[in-house]
Amino acid sequence: MAEAHQAVAFQFTVTPDGIDLQLSREVLKHIYISGVTSWKKRAIRFKNSVLTGVYPASPSSWLIVVIAIMSTMYARIDPSMGMIERIKTSLPVSEFMTVQTQMVLSAILFATGLWLSFIFLLRYILKALLSYHGWIFESHGKMSFSTKIWLSLVKLLSGRRPLLYSFQASLPHLPVPSIDDTISRYLESVRPLLDDEQYKQMEIVANDFKKDPAPKFQKHLKLKSWWATNYVSDWWEEYIYLRGRDPIMVNSNFYTMDFLYVIPTQRQAARAGNVVHAMLQYRRKLERGELTPLRALGIVPMCSFQYERMFNTTRIPGIETDFVQHLKDRKHLVVYHRGRFFKVWLYYGGRHLWPSELELQFQRILDDKSEPQPGEIKLPSLTAGNRVPWARARLKYFREGVNRASLEAIETAAFFLTLDDEAHGYDPENIRSLDLYAKSLLHGKCYDRWFDKSFTLIVYKNGKLGVNTEHSWADSPIVGHMWEYVLATDCFHLGYTAEGHCKGDINKSLVPPTRLQWDIPKACQEIIEGSYMIAKGIADDVDFHGCLFNEFGKGLIKKCRTSPDAFIQLALQLAQYRDKGEFCLTYESSMTRMFREGRTETVRSCTCESTAFVKAMDDESITNEQRLELFKIAAEKHQNMYRLAMTGAGIDRHLFCLYIVSKVMGIDSPFLKQVLSEPWRLSTSQTPQQQLNLIDIQKFPKYVGAGGGFGPVADDGYGVSYIIVGENLITFHISSKFSSPETDSFRFGQNIRQAMLDIRGLFNLKEKKM
C-alpha cells in the first residue's frame, strides 16, 4: 500500500493533444530539498578539501600574500627580482588585456606561486619535526629543554583548527630499520624461549641470513619505502588479511561491547534508532573531514587514513584473494531479523531520518510476521565459512536476477544491522553473562551477522548492543573512536522519553522497509549449509571469559610510578607461566600511526628481563625488595620496546616485508620461514580510550565501556584484550579453544587476577617500609 501511495505523486492523462503530466507539489518539494542538500554537501566537502589541501596555511593567507606583493609594486619595489616581468612577457598577447592588467595578473601568479612554495616549505619543516621521536623516550613527567622547543615549533606550525586529514601530507614515511638492528632485536627476543643449543643454532641461521640474501631483500624494500606511502601497510592488508582463505569469523573479525553497566532503554527498536542516527551523524562528520584528528600530547598528529573506509565498505570474496570495495554516499542499510533481510532507506527529503523515524522503521521489521524464503535464514553463514566456496557460490548463484539485486543491496549498504532475538549483557549475578555476551558478538549463531561488511551493528531484544568488525580495512582503535562518539551521543545528546522511546515526532508516511527477495537453488543451499557447519564448529570451540578486575586500576598503578600497560603485560607473563609452567612467544599490538598510513607493529613482551622477574615471583629465596627491583627493570624494558615499535624500529613488520620480497624474488630463506612460522601462544592487545572528554566518568561512573576482544590466535594459546577504564577498573577479554587440553579461559582469568594482586603486593611492602 505504501508503494501505491507514493505512486500517485505522479499522474498523467493521455489526451488527443498529447500527455497531460501532473506533478505532486509535495514530491516537487522533496526533489527540491534533496537537490539543495546534495549541493550543500558538495560545497562543504569542496571547502574542506581546499582547507585540507592548503594546510597548514589557510585560503585567506593567499589574499594576504597577493596584497603584500601588489603593495610593494605600487611602492615601486620588486620583491620578485624580475620574475613578475618575466611572467608578464610569457603571457599571451591580447587586445583585451592592458599593460597594467598584464602586470596585475603577473603579480597574482607570482604571489600564488610564492604562497604555494611557502605551503610546501611549511609542510617539509613540519614533516622534519614530526620525524623526531626523542620525546617519546624521555621519562614520564620529565621533558628536556630541546623537547620543549620541539613541541613549541610543532604547535606553531600545526595551525589552529586542523581537520581530520589536515596533517596527512606532513606525516613522515615509516622508516625501514637496518638489517643488523632487526636481527639483533630478534635474537634478543627469542633468547628466553630457547636453550643454549637452540639459541646457538638460531644465531648461526640469523647471521647467515644477514650476510646473504638479506642485503638483496633490503635494497628492494628501501626502494619501495621511497616510492610507496608506506612500505608495510598494503602488503599487510593483502597478505595477512585478504589472501587468507580460512574463515574470517573468529579468526580475523573482532568485537566491541556496549556500556558495561547501563542499558539506556529496554526497547530494541528505540535503541537501534538512536544508535543508527548517531552513526549517520558521525559518518557525515567523517565524509566532510570535520572530525578532530587524534594527537599525542594534544600536539603530535596520528594518521587518519584508516577512517576513510569505515562506512559503505564490504570485503568481496575471491578465489585467490579478496578485495575491499568502498563506495560513497550510500543511502540505505540492510537489516537482518529472524532469517529475513530488509532494506531501510536512511534519508527522507534530503536529510537523515530522525531517531524516532528510524525506531518506527525498525519496529515495523520486528512486527513483520513473514517467514524466511528457502535458503535465506542461513545465507550469511557464507561469509562465516571458508572463502573459496563463498567466492564460487557468489559467481555462480548471485550474478543475475533477484539474487544479484539483493546481494548488491547488502554489499552497497552503509553498514549491516542485526536485530537479534536474544538478550545479552553483563549481569553481576551471572558469572557467565559476559562470556556469553562476548561469544554472541564474536560469532552469534554463525548465520546472523554479515561478517564481510566493514562492521555489523548488533542490537539485542533487551536494548543491549555491540559491533562485529571485519579487520582488513582498519584496526580496533578506529572503530573504537566511532563507538565512543556513538555511545556518548546516544545517551547524552539524543536521549529517550520516559517510556523509553526515541525523542521526536513520528512520520508514519515513510515508505516501510523492503524485503529483499531471494531465489536460492538447492545446490546453493547445500553450500550454505556446509559453510554453516564449518563456522559452527569454529564457534563451538571458542572458550571465552570476561574478567572484570576492579580491585585497583590505573590510578593506583600510576602511584607506583609504572606504566599501566607494562604492569598488565608483566602480570600476563606471570599468569602465563603459572598457567602452563613455561614461557611463550607473546604478541602485543602497538600502533605506528605517527607515520603516514601506519597501522600496527608487534611488541614481543616476553623478554629476558620479564622472565627473570616472573621466576623470582615464585622463588621463595628471593626477597620482595629484589622482586620489586626486577619488576622495575622488566617494566622499563617493556616500555622501551613499545616506544621502539611505535617509532618504526620494531622487528616483525620488517621481517614480514623481507619475507614477501623473498617470495617475489623466488629466493627461499630458512631463517624467514622459521621466524614467520613461530606460533604466538599469547596474543594481547589494549583497547585505548581516545575521547575522554565525551563522557565524564567521575560524574557518570556507570557509563563505562567494556572494551572488546578477538578469538584465539593459536590452537593451544590465549587471546587477551584489555581496556583500562577510568582509575579503578580493568576489563580482560580472554579467548582460547575448548579443543586444547592445555588452555582454560576461566582459569587463565583467575591467574591474571592473582598475578595483578601479587605484583601490587610488592608495592604495598615497599610503601610500608618507606
Steps between C-alpha positions, in 0.01 A plus 500: 500500500786738576642454149157574355467811718832633369411417141214751488751780535539476121181492289455534128207498260518416132297752294468573125739789558765280658586397857378718786759449778400597853765523771438493873603819677623294794722288274644808332574642844694186596688502169595862556614436860702196393673700229582788733632258764714323243657825379557616858680174570719544192577859591601405856718216376664727245566766762648247742711339228642844418571567869672163529687547173665828604558408866685620711433826313147631440324638190496845659881493518504495119318832496749643749792396281335645188429833675857512632648446153266754340587754769873466433439550130313825557789605724724429196679214678540169318524213755493247216841609366367525148281188499177697473633668186598163353152363572353805331699443183395134499129584508320474165451839333136607494328818395270461798784519754665833567858524616381574851265197495787281387716632781228433762440149366874429501523621860209277603660198331831572670328547838312171453825318417669658800205401721507137378876486553446627853244224562738229377777647713279496811401141429861396451602665825206343684581157352861539613385596849258207517785264404658573838395245763739572783212635708340157528810350662516757780391403851138566586455843657844614386554702183831627370547857384551386139171309509320806634638706210402223257143483637466879471607491136263213418215684669585822315504329159192283565250782462201569715209292368625195311250273328517120505734470201690830540824336614513214249744671261726600791535157660838328453533166320559186703879441504655166408714375792848372429551125460751497786259668742208272411704179525654612829160582650353176370773287659454689825125432490533122458784453751270429799309239295796292380757292682871562435527250216183624325607861537845426359341337197264796454794739513673308220186503280438871569858602428501299177186684395653835593795434265290375211227541371381768749689789329324421169159501666581818690588691183160422348326592823684833513394567144137431592519729803615786275228435244199392709324697773561218748720198434294270724128584495396387150680165533368457853141548382542273200704210639388491863131565438374489142696196377400286796261225389392387847179631662525859621239446772689456832836474317511862382192702595484663843221643716427805714255510791239744626509681834584250770238589763239712318223429249344840412176339378358150493325570169696332223369716215557823696859413587567408139340829384718719721822312427449487124424874497816567704699292251359705212605819680849358541509396133404851391783649706735235363407558136545874544829448681369697799611258770786620717819307420641292784822652640746363755567752779224700331760609240662211307253385227404141425425374149129502410497299178329196656183700569427535128352151457295479820162526328371382160766225494489125441759227466425323172606130482726370224646164406861595577459829680221726623480872439351789696220687323446855624222722368374851572165645603317177575147592612372172639585224742398135507339350809497131591226371733382143554645376173364785282684787332350849478622810317447824695549846347691738724396827338171685464466830317878544478567446871584212730204323653444617857545244780121476546458428128769232510334348806175478304675325210675251727179432693329422170768237439458355850123481447530337158372141521613381157706183475853468356528384140671167422872533574465853637529437873858368492618696197743719705691187603664517156702792641588294809643195324796442270557772243530289183154332518346841569684656204389221266140511623496876452617466140258217418178584686505876566587654162150563367136545592368562848804338661733752339277795592466386862869422544585837347269667752698337783844569358423863416328578832645758739537214750317188617257486794385188684192528720586200715226288661717422805572706812858556613710723722688499827307364799688513835295202621596283202873432482470376141297796367800694368640183339174430313472866401853491353438175310177639356676811372793302361305236308130504595315204354749498207222611263367825647789739426638600161867452586620658172354844574737757647298459816174341613300683766325251731204615711355246743136476602577642847659814351862394544722528195848454355700492177672224302775643277674362193873553560661559159398865454600630845614423854296512821587859610331631184172324576545591867512869409165475322352287776593749773327778305190287435450389861548854635264647238239230565476562874602863556382682186211306348353330807164328544151579623376383839345198324833411338416614148714725280423869531324683217187472291413189303462531122269213407510590130846347467526216250528180708814286481522280191550123519794380294401218268699183440482203264756262648520157331556178690865475392571842649310409816735204543802734473338729757447207736861390451628847588272506802630168632861616465419828675305326774795270570725804541249686716429203729874464562544857627548512877441856622528666836439863590696602811410824680795603713387774738731447799706792366570669169700763319489745791685277743741366235610854419569558869746213467675712233449228240341495158155334531563309176837368621343402834225301323737338250725376780193368682406312181850350483468386862151359435623317188792341687276386784239371256730291280827479692696652211549821306380558146535741211273792589338748263390846613356731238646851479396772257726671245258780413758773555602404145289544189267204443650325802306215659661272759826350618571213739647542847659169607406516867683189614854622573801385702410771752135393531585130538753582773229692687238227453732226627589715800131535594475128572850460644482510879872572529449843337388791718218736408748787468693299240180410319397863490833597352468230235147621426620857443774378264250285305242782485759746370609245238140453388438873473813543292394222260156657468658833414727338242198332338306827488791683338556251218780298658301183560596149392212316344367731226854536362551122497155451347580735211840336448315168473261640237798628299664156526185330364470750214867450410464123528779467758436269795619614841504236778536779755193694384296180465576406858429850634162528330391150600553553874161488680385787723361302792419817689354777284406823678361842418390805694183685400580870548257767617551786257234764576490537876318833467183336362386346828598619846557169677542674834151644465346196328694199638253246359552617142822309441577295192584131521752501214512211259690191400601246237534125454802288592792526257662162579320169548669450836530864606309797637374823352476781755355843438474751782373850558603733782183683600525805723713467810365181657396245237681277250297263285664192348351308204662155489457247219632150441378170355308227678676248276836576662563309823765760592272804521207615711387863465338518844810354665720747314277783616549391860874483444498855361308627803741335743804623304369858513448476875839338562684774311300762687613333822861586422419870511297461819804362681725769356261780601479371859878501533519853368 
